[in-house]
């Protein structure tokens, strides 16, 4: 994806939203009460999701939506299925449309929940992520109206995360992405952030994300994914591979993480390691991610043809 476009959108978000110092939230806000059985069932469904056993995950999310129709989290995670494939594998319009359609309900329910529980940082984190992801996808698809609307709205929730005086890993992820985005703003428009008094840099962003990745919270895996993506974007391929390997160690059925591990090894010239990871993807033959299997087969064939690996 063209990150310079995203940073330009981000600058306009700043201009529309003001500085990050204008809002505050409780440092330890009250969270809405949740049925313990819901949490257990959601945890099980999310594990299936992270292992890319998406058929099982979807069935579980559907049942949770039926039993708890007002909770946004099952809708959030099911929208992440097309988003992950779009973000990490290939940018197909159908995947973008699917994500934008699915995420609308997650946004609607999250905003309703936040109206009822204004100090619910978990929901603030969901909304910040949802709108941020919607902005990324819409911009990549040249749907600039949706990208701008999502970006401006999402930045309002990011401001709330920034104002939380907390070491919560989700707040750190919000701050980390914000600092990274500020640091990535093109030089020719950096004056906008200077005028608004907004500060941040790429390394500061990485430090916040690293702290979130080192936590015991389940959101550490989201931090690892962002670190994998951002390090690859910055051409720190060895660092990106470190996080891809950590993710595959934890989620050894996840064909997307395996594919990224293969691709990053490939970029580093570790052709044998890359081929082994590609073959794991092929062997798993995930029926919900058929394209990733075909891409892996094609790359293994190319490596053979070039004489870079042995059978």
N, C-alpha and C positions, 0 to 999 in steps of 0.2 A: 504494500500500500504506500501511497505517496504521503510521507509523514509531514513534509513541508506544508501541504495543503491543510492537514489537521492543525498544525501549529498556527497557521493563518486564521483558521476558524476560531482557534482558542483566543487569539488576540482580540478578535471581535467580541467574543464572549466577555472578556475583561472590560471592554469598553461599554458593553451593555449592562454589565452586572455590577460595576464599581469595584472597590478594593475588597480584600478579604478580611479587613479588620472591623467591618460594620456589624457583624452578627456574633452572637455567642450562644452556646448551649451549656447545659449543666455538664459538669465534668463526669458525673456518674448518673446519667439519666435513668429514670424508671423504664423498664422494658415491659411490654404487654405480657400477660400471663398466657402460657401455652399448655395445652394438654400434654402431659408427659408421653402418652402413647403416640401422639403426633410426632414428637421429637424423635422417638425411637424409629418410627416408620420412615420418617424423612431421612434420617441418618442411613438407614438401609438402602433407600432409593438412591441417595446421593452416591453411596459407594458403588452401586451398579452403574450410575452415570459416569463416574470417574474411571471405571474400568471399561468404558465404552460398550457395556452390555445394554445397549440403548433400548432394545425391545422390552427387557425386564424393567428397566428404569421407567419407560413410558407407561407401562401398565401400573406400576406403583404410584407414579405421579397422578395418573388418571383417577385412581381410587382415593388418593389423598384429596384431590380437587372435589371429588364427589362428597367426601365426608367432612371436609373443611373448606367450603367454597370461598371463604373470605380471606384465606391465607395466601399471600402472594408467592411464597417460596417455591411451591411445586411448579407454578407458571414460570418463575424465573429460571429454574434449572432446565425445564423442557425447552425454553427458548435458547439456552446455551448450546443445545445440540447442533442446530444449523450454524450458530455463530462460531463454534470451535472449528467446524469443518471449513467454513469460509475464511476464518482468520488464520488458521495454521496450515491448511492444505491447498485450497484453490478458491479463487474468487468467482464463483458462479452466481449469476443473477438470481437463479431460483433459490439458492441458499440465502442470499441477502433478503429476498422477499419473504421467505419463510421465517427468518429471524425477526424481521420488522413486524410481521403479522402476529407472531406468537408473543413478542415482548410487549405489545400494547396492553394485553390483559394484566401482565405482571406490573406494568407501570400504574394502571388504573387502581388495582388492589393495594399496591404499595402506598400510593398517595392517600387513599382512603384510610389506611392503617395509620399513617403518619398524622393525619388530621385528628384521629382519635387519641394518639399517643405521640405528642410533639417531641418528646425527648427520646424516642426510640432510635438509637444509633444504628441498630441492625438494619432497619428500614431505610434510614438515610444512606447507608452504605449501598444497599440494593439499588436505590434510585440513582445515586451517583454513578454506579456501574452501568445500569440499564441505559440511562441517557447518554453516557459516554460511549458505550458500545454502539448505540443507535447512530450517534454522530459519526463514528468511525466508518460504519458500514455504508450509511447514506452518502457520505462524502466520497468514499471509494466508488460508489455507483453513480456519482455525479448528480445525486439528488440533493442539491445544495439547500433547498428550502427545508427539508426534513433535517439535514445536517445542522443547519444554523439553529432551527427551533430546538432540536435536541441538545445541541451544544450549550446554548444559552441557559436552558432550563437545568441541564445537568450541572453546570458550573455553580448554580445556586446551591445545590445539594453538596457539591464539593466544598464550597465555602463553609457550610455547616460542619463538615468533617474537619476542615482546617481549624475551626474555632474551638474544637473540643480539646481541652487540655488533658490529654489522655495518652497512655502508652498502648491502648488497645490496638491489636494488629490491623483491624479493619480501618481505623483512623490513620494508621501509619501508611497503609496502602494508598488511601486517598491523598495524603500529603505527598507521598513519594511520587505518584503520578503527576500531581500538580507541579511539584518542583522540577520534575523531568521536563514537563511540557513548557514551563517558563524558560528553562535552560535551552530548550530546542527551538525557541522562537527565532526565525531568521533575523540576521543582523539588520537588514533593511527596515524591519518593522519593530525592532527592539525598543525604539523610543516610546511606543505605546505603553509597554510595561513599566518603563522608567517614569513616565508621566503619572501613571496610576500608583506608583509606589509599591509595585509587586516585585518581590525578589525570590529567586530560586535558581538552582543550577542542576545540571545533569548528575553530578556526583552526589549532591545532597539528596536527589531523588533516589539514586541507587542505594544510598545508606538507609533511607527509611524503608525501602522495599526489602533490603537484606535483613533488617531487624524483624520485619513482619514474617519473612521466610524462616527465621530462626526461632520463632515462637512455637508454643504448643497448640495454638489455635488451628482449627481446620482451615481457616482462610490462608494459612501459610502456603497452601498449594496454589492458590490464586497468585500470591506474591511470587512464587517460583515460576509460574507460567509467564508473568509479566517480565521477570528478570531474564528468562530464556529468550523471550521475544525482543526485549530492548537491547540485550547484549548482542544478539545477532544483528539487529539493526545498526548498532554502533561498530559492527565488524569485530567484536570481541568474541570470536567463535568458540574459543576454548572455555570461556566463562559460560557462554550459552549452553555448551555441551554439558558442563557440570550440572546445571539445573535440569537439563533434559534427562540426564542419568539418574538424578535424585528422584525425578518424577516416575521414571520407568521402574526404579527399584521399589517404589511404594505401590504403583499401579501397573503391575506387570502384564495385565491384559489390555491396557490402553494402547490401541494401535496408532493413535495420533502421536502420543509421546514416543512410541517406538520409531515411528516414521521420522519424527524430528531428530531423534538420536542418530538414526541412520543418515539423514541429510546433513547434519552438522559434522559427523565423522567424515562424510564424503567431502565436505568443504575443506576439512583439515588435511585431507590426503590419506586418511586412515581407511583405505578402500576395503580391506578385509573385514574390519569391524563394521563398516557401513553395510557391506553385503550381508553379514550375519544378522544385523538388525532389520534390513529390508526383508530377508527371508523369514524372520519371525512374523513380520506383518503379513507376508504371503501365506505362511502356514496357518495363521489365525483366521484368515479369510473372513473377516467380519462382514456379515451380510448387510449391516446398516451403513457400512463405509466401504462400498465396493470400489469406488474410485481410487482410494488409497492403496488398495491391493494391486490394481492395475498399474498405477504409477510406480509402485515398488518393483513389480515384475519388469516393467520397461527399463528401469534403471539397472537392475541386475543384469539383464540381457546386454545393455550397453557396456557395462563393466567387463563382461565376458568378451564381448566383441572387440574391445580395446586392449584385451590382454592384461587388464589391471587386477583381475582376480582369477583364481583357479577353481575348477569345479570340485 
